[in-house]
Amino acid sequence: MEYEFTPTNEVLMKLFSYTKKLEYAFLANADFGNLSLSEIHIISKVGEIKQATISGLAKAMGVTVSTMTTAANKLFSKGYIIKERSNRDKRIIYVTLSEVGSAAFRAHEQFHRAVAEKAIDSISEQDRSVFSKCLEGILDFFSSENTWDL
């Protein structure tokens, strides 16, 4: 029996679309509405990484160092991050969250937690394990280096 591609593709596309819409709505209603979607994700990454550097963030986010430097400079000027040059190697710039950056990070984490909880509310306890395994399989596919060789 051949697999029907269309329903899965439609669901994935709608999930991506709705996720972006939810995040844009979150940003529009947050106390830090001056952030773009990519900026809040950089803030989240800074909050996740111990001893974050510009080059480490660039690698983690899949962008060039110059792109991350530009983004970090914008976040610094908006007051969301603190930059500090390494004492050992002046080329290395460490990035940490400011007080307002930490608040944005916590709010964004809380938003994602609430979305995940609401998403699984309608799934029975016994089906949650299967659902989780399916999501992990999809994540494995999208995070695989071979994904882009299609």
LINFEN-V291856 format. One record per pair of residues at least 12 apart in sequence whose C-alpha atoms are under 10 Angstrom apart, sorted by the first residue. I is the first residue (numbers start at 1). J is the second residue. Records with the same first field share a line. If there is no record, write none. Layout:
I: J, J
This chain:
12: 138
19: 112, 115
20: 37
22: 111, 112, 115
23: 36, 37, 40, 108, 111, 112, 115
24: 36, 37
26: 107, 108, 111, 112
27: 40, 104, 107, 108
30: 104, 107, 108
31: 100, 103, 104, 107
32: 78, 80, 100, 101, 103, 104, 107
34: 78
35: 74, 75, 78, 80, 104
38: 61, 71
39: 71, 72, 74, 75, 80
40: 75, 80, 101, 104, 105, 108
41: 61, 105, 108
42: 57, 58, 60, 61, 68, 71, 72, 75, 105
43: 57, 72, 75, 80, 81, 95, 96, 97, 101, 102, 104, 105, 106, 108
44: 97, 101, 102, 104, 105, 106, 107, 108, 109
45: 57, 60, 61, 105
46: 60, 81, 94, 95, 96, 97, 101, 102, 105
47: 95, 96, 97, 101, 102, 104, 105, 106, 109
48: 105
49: 95, 96
50: 94, 95, 96
51: 93, 94, 95, 96
52: 83, 93, 94, 95, 96, 97
53: 68, 83, 84, 85, 86, 92, 93, 94, 95, 96
54: 66, 67, 68, 69, 70, 71, 72, 83, 91, 92, 93, 94, 95
55: 68, 69, 92, 93, 94
56: 68, 92, 93, 94, 95
57: 69, 72, 94, 95
58: 71
69: 93
72: 95
75: 97, 101
76: 95, 96, 97, 98, 101
78: 100, 101
79: 97, 98, 99, 100, 101
80: 96, 97, 98, 99, 100, 101, 102, 103, 104, 105
81: 95, 96, 97, 98, 99, 100, 101, 102
82: 94, 95, 96, 97, 98, 99, 101
83: 95, 96, 97, 98
84: 96
120: 132
